[in-house]
């Protein structure tokens, strides 16, 4: 069985070292920059906008968080979580969170 692990991290220099460690251990993910609704609303340049284009959002993602989507085999999910805990010091050095759920119906080569 495969699992999806979602990892949400605050941006920062330590995030790059975590990504390097995960890559060395052969973990890969889709990584997206994100901002909370609160920060989008508080941003002076976006407060008057009701709809945001992808291009506009891309210009305003210098701060915020990173969201990673991992698809991992059952026999490696605990290893991935352990690496994340070690490199974030259980989310004390890098603020964030992670959660997993099983993928009951998965097809693909990733």
C-alpha positions in Angstrom: 0.0 0.0 0.0 1.1 3.6 -0.6 0.6 6.6 1.7 0.5 10.3 1.1 2.4 12.4 3.5 1.6 16.1 3.5 4.3 18.3 5.1 3.7 22.0 5.8 6.8 24.1 6.8 7.5 27.7 7.4 9.9 29.1 4.9 13.5 29.5 6.1 17.1 28.5 5.5 16.7 25.3 7.4 14.1 24.0 5.0 16.7 23.7 2.2 18.9 21.5 4.4 15.9 19.3 5.2 15.1 18.9 1.5 18.7 17.9 0.8 18.6 15.3 3.5 15.4 13.9 2.2 16.8 13.8 -1.4 20.0 12.0 -0.2 17.6 9.4 1.3 15.8 9.0 -2.0 12.5 10.7 -1.1 10.9 13.0 -3.6 7.8 15.2 -3.4 5.8 17.8 -5.2 6.6 21.1 -3.4 4.4 24.2 -3.5 4.9 27.6 -2.0 1.8 28.8 -0.1 0.4 31.7 1.9 -2.3 31.7 4.5 -5.5 33.6 3.7 -4.7 35.9 6.6 -1.4 37.0 5.0 -3.1 37.5 1.6 -5.8 39.7 3.2 -3.2 41.7 5.1 -1.0 42.3 2.1 -1.5 45.9 1.0 -1.1 45.0 -2.6 -3.8 42.3 -2.6 -6.3 43.7 -0.2 -8.5 45.2 -2.9 -8.5 42.1 -5.1 -11.3 39.6 -5.0 -9.7 37.1 -7.3 -6.0 36.4 -7.7 -4.3 35.0 -10.8 -1.6 32.4 -10.5 0.9 34.9 -11.9 -0.1 37.5 -9.2 0.2 34.9 -6.4 3.6 33.9 -7.6 4.9 37.4 -7.1 3.7 37.3 -3.4 5.1 34.0 -2.2 8.4 35.2 -0.8 7.1 34.5 2.7 4.7 32.0 4.0 5.0 28.3 3.9 6.0 25.3 1.8 3.7 22.4 1.3 5.1 19.1 0.2 3.2 16.1 -1.1 5.0 12.8 -0.8 3.7 9.4 -2.1 5.5 6.7 -0.2 5.5 2.9 0.0 4.2 1.5 3.3 7.6 0.1 4.2 9.3 3.6 4.0 6.6 5.9 5.6 8.1 5.6 9.1 11.6 6.3 7.8 10.3 9.5 6.1 8.5 10.7 9.2 11.6 10.0 11.3 13.9 12.0 9.0 11.4 14.9 9.1 11.2 14.8 12.9 15.0 14.7 13.3 15.7 17.5 10.8 12.9 19.8 12.2 13.7 18.8 15.8 10.1 17.7 16.1 9.0 21.0 14.5 10.9 23.1 17.0 13.7 24.3 14.7 11.4 24.5 11.7 7.7 25.3 12.4 5.2 23.1 10.6 3.2 20.0 10.6 2.8 16.7 8.8 0.0 14.2 8.4 -0.5 11.0 6.4 -3.3 9.0 5.0 -3.4 5.7 3.1 -4.0 5.7 -0.6 -6.4 2.8 -1.1 -6.7 3.2 -4.9 -3.4 4.3 -6.4 -2.2 3.9 -10.0 1.0 5.3 -11.5 4.7 5.1 -11.7 5.7 7.6 -8.9 
